[in-house]
Amino acid sequence: MAHALVLGGGFGGIAAAHELRRRLPAADEVTLIAASDTFFVGFAKLWELGGIRPLADGTRRLTDLDAHGIRFVQAEITSLDAGKRTAETSAGTFTADGLIVALGASCSPKHRRFFELGVHNLYSANSLPAIKAALEEMRSGTIVVSIFGAPYLCPPAPFEAALIVDEWLRERGRRDDIEVVVTTPQPITLPVAGPDASHFLAEQLGARNVTVLTEHKVDDVEADGTIIFANGRTVHSDLTLGVPAASPPAVVSQSSLAGASGWAEPDRETFATNADRVYAVGDCTMVPTATAQLPKAGVFAEAEGKVAAANLAADLHGGERARFDGHGYCYLELPGRKVARVQGNFYAEPRPDVELSAPDEASFAAKQQWESDRLAQWFG
Ligand SMILES: Cc1cc2nc3c(=O)[nH]c(=O)nc-3n(C[C@H](O)[C@H](O)[C@H](O)COP(=O)(O)OP(=O)(O)OC[C@H]3O[C@@H](n4cnc5c(N)ncnc54)[C@H](O)[C@@H]3O)c2cc1C
């Protein structure tokens, strides 16, 4: 009997655990360890923010994995010995025959300090009640959605948030008195999707009177709401919704899986690491493309988790191996319940071959279906 251990209960970890369960003999054990006992897709937070759908409606409990033959252990992982395939956790020591590391990204320590100075973390579900309360109260002033640094999770999400806030204010007749600004350290809105998609998104924001400040890397924030940029400019904000740069989780950066970047740097087709029968997937990895790196997004974490699980199952019992070919997509949600897809081959040379589909309501329905399919398959 073999034991496969999955560290992390997000997109990558859950997809990997299910794929392992599907491929491994029933006598083999699949264990998933995660600190949080709940799962929801990232965009469900923005739907809660915009009043589109309560977050609770899209939240599932990881204990439901037990009914699918996956043992869930809620515990804090404190260290990882990849060579020994051993994790130290608050629930004891776990050693396995194969390991898939899917611990996600953590928040840049520098940016964590900003959240102690009155900035709201747009990406944290815990911040949503305070953000909603602040929006309810606001009658005039400036709202800044600020991407503090890169890489950050889900490149389109901050711009989607700005459009959601814009719509929310318009519906309440407050938009004329409240300015909405998005700042990004990058030269265009969506470098990962290329100049055409970035231009399209900038036009959508412009049409809604949302100001976009590119090449504005945040250097510091002050308690009175002033945002200080590395280019010397300052912006006064009455309500700042901050997007932290992603940092490698300490458990990964302090392990032998970490490359020079501090992230796990697995093979980008098999997700094998430098340790035997140890794979790393999702946001805790740095996966190079011809021009930058694969976006940190759930669709990629899921695809990588499935590939890693197939390869680990083959390590343990033989059988077909899998490779990730770089194809994927991200959703870009626009006002009026319309969605465009940024899709293509992110591994293409000499640059990713990615394009933006025209936004439509059918793609919004497809995005809803995408979420409900996963919630049903993984937890139903
Ligand atoms: C607002 C927003 C919108 C988004 N929209 C989209 C979208 O439309 N499409 C898309 O594809 N992606 C989207 N994303 C990005 C997506 O949510 C992430 O890229 C995805 O969750 C990454 O999956 P992962 O499995 O790598 O990591 P995560 O989902 O972050 O999972 C990490 C897991 O590891 C656990 N963990 C971490 N450290 C420890 C530890 N020390 N001990 C125990 N457990 C630990 C966590 O509890 C968690 O279970 C969005 C993100 C946000 C914030």
The ligand as an SDF file (V2000), in Angstrom:
LIG
                    3D

 53 58  0  0  0  0  0  0  0  0999 V2000
   -9.8830   38.1420   -6.1220 C   0  0  0  0  0  0  0  0  0  0  0  0
   -9.3030   36.9620   -6.8360 C   0  0  0  0  0  0  0  0  0  0  0  0
   -9.8630   36.5310   -8.0310 C   0  0  0  0  0  0  0  0  0  0  0  0
   -9.3340   35.4490   -8.7050 C   0  0  0  0  0  0  0  0  0  0  0  0
   -9.9230   35.0370   -9.8670 N   0  0  0  0  0  0  0  0  0  0  0  0
   -9.4180   33.9830  -10.5320 C   0  0  0  0  0  0  0  0  0  0  0  0
  -10.0190   33.5430  -11.7520 C   0  0  0  0  0  0  0  0  0  0  0  0
  -11.0080   34.1080  -12.2260 O   0  0  0  0  0  0  0  0  0  0  0  0
   -9.4580   32.4810  -12.3830 N   0  0  0  0  0  0  0  0  0  0  0  0
   -8.3530   31.8480  -11.8820 C   0  0  0  0  0  0  0  0  0  0  0  0
   -7.8980   30.8830  -12.4950 O   0  0  0  0  0  0  0  0  0  0  0  0
   -7.7520   32.2530  -10.7460 N   0  0  0  0  0  0  0  0  0  0  0  0
   -8.2550   33.2990  -10.0640 C   0  0  0  0  0  0  0  0  0  0  0  0
   -7.6530   33.7220   -8.9050 N   0  0  0  0  0  0  0  0  0  0  0  0
   -6.3640   33.1270   -8.4800 C   0  0  0  0  0  0  0  0  0  0  0  0
   -6.5520   31.8050   -7.7680 C   0  0  0  0  0  0  0  0  0  0  0  0
   -7.4180   31.9490   -6.6600 O   0  0  0  0  0  0  0  0  0  0  0  0
   -5.2010   31.2750   -7.2900 C   0  0  0  0  0  0  0  0  0  0  0  0
   -4.2570   31.3800   -8.3200 O   0  0  0  0  0  0  0  0  0  0  0  0
   -5.3610   29.8210   -6.8830 C   0  0  0  0  0  0  0  0  0  0  0  0
   -6.1290   29.7580   -5.7050 O   0  0  0  0  0  0  0  0  0  0  0  0
   -4.0120   29.1380   -6.6740 C   0  0  0  0  0  0  0  0  0  0  0  0
   -4.2250   27.8160   -6.2740 O   0  0  0  0  0  0  0  0  0  0  0  0
   -3.1380   27.0620   -5.3770 P   0  0  0  0  0  0  0  0  0  0  0  0
   -3.6960   25.7080   -5.1330 O   0  0  0  0  0  0  0  0  0  0  0  0
   -1.8060   27.1740   -5.9750 O   0  0  0  0  0  0  0  0  0  0  0  0
   -3.0650   27.8830   -4.0150 O   0  0  0  0  0  0  0  0  0  0  0  0
   -4.2440   28.2930   -2.9830 P   0  0  0  0  0  0  0  0  0  0  0  0
   -5.5770   28.1960   -3.6230 O   0  0  0  0  0  0  0  0  0  0  0  0
   -3.7990   29.5780   -2.4310 O   0  0  0  0  0  0  0  0  0  0  0  0
   -4.1480   27.1580   -1.8930 O   0  0  0  0  0  0  0  0  0  0  0  0
   -3.0860   27.0780   -0.9840 C   0  0  0  0  0  0  0  0  0  0  0  0
   -3.4610   26.0740    0.0860 C   0  0  0  0  0  0  0  0  0  0  0  0
   -2.3360   25.8470    0.9300 O   0  0  0  0  0  0  0  0  0  0  0  0
   -2.7240   25.9790    2.2840 C   0  0  0  0  0  0  0  0  0  0  0  0
   -1.5400   26.4190    3.0170 N   0  0  0  0  0  0  0  0  0  0  0  0
   -0.6730   27.3910    2.7060 C   0  0  0  0  0  0  0  0  0  0  0  0
    0.3200   27.4450    3.6160 N   0  0  0  0  0  0  0  0  0  0  0  0
    0.0610   26.4770    4.5280 C   0  0  0  0  0  0  0  0  0  0  0  0
    0.7270   26.0110    5.6930 C   0  0  0  0  0  0  0  0  0  0  0  0
    1.8670   26.5450    6.1320 N   0  0  0  0  0  0  0  0  0  0  0  0
    0.1660   24.9930    6.3840 N   0  0  0  0  0  0  0  0  0  0  0  0
   -0.9850   24.4200    5.9620 C   0  0  0  0  0  0  0  0  0  0  0  0
   -1.6350   24.8110    4.8480 N   0  0  0  0  0  0  0  0  0  0  0  0
   -1.1200   25.8230    4.1490 C   0  0  0  0  0  0  0  0  0  0  0  0
   -3.8710   26.9680    2.2740 C   0  0  0  0  0  0  0  0  0  0  0  0
   -4.6660   26.8150    3.4360 O   0  0  0  0  0  0  0  0  0  0  0  0
   -4.5970   26.5250    1.0060 C   0  0  0  0  0  0  0  0  0  0  0  0
   -5.4110   25.4210    1.2900 O   0  0  0  0  0  0  0  0  0  0  0  0
   -8.1900   34.7860   -8.1820 C   0  0  0  0  0  0  0  0  0  0  0  0
   -7.6280   35.2040   -6.9740 C   0  0  0  0  0  0  0  0  0  0  0  0
   -8.1790   36.2740   -6.2980 C   0  0  0  0  0  0  0  0  0  0  0  0
   -7.5660   36.6910   -4.9860 C   0  0  0  0  0  0  0  0  0  0  0  0
  1  2  1  0
  2  3  1  0
  2 52  2  0
  3  4  2  0
  4  5  1  0
  4 50  1  0
  5  6  2  0
  6  7  1  0
  6 13  1  0
  7  8  2  0
  7  9  1  0
  9 10  1  0
 10 11  2  0
 10 12  1  0
 12 13  2  0
 13 14  1  0
 14 15  1  0
 14 50  1  0
 15 16  1  0
 16 17  1  0
 16 18  1  0
 18 19  1  0
 18 20  1  0
 20 21  1  0
 20 22  1  0
 22 23  1  0
 23 24  1  0
 24 25  2  0
 24 26  1  0
 24 27  1  0
 27 28  1  0
 28 29  2  0
 28 30  1  0
 28 31  1  0
 31 32  1  0
 32 33  1  0
 33 34  1  0
 33 48  1  0
 34 35  1  0
 35 36  1  0
 35 46  1  0
 36 37  1  0
 36 45  1  0
 37 38  2  0
 38 39  1  0
 39 40  1  0
 39 45  2  0
 40 41  1  0
 40 42  2  0
 42 43  1  0
 43 44  2  0
 44 45  1  0
 46 47  1  0
 46 48  1  0
 48 49  1  0
 50 51  2  0
 51 52  1  0
 52 53  1  0
M  END
$$$$
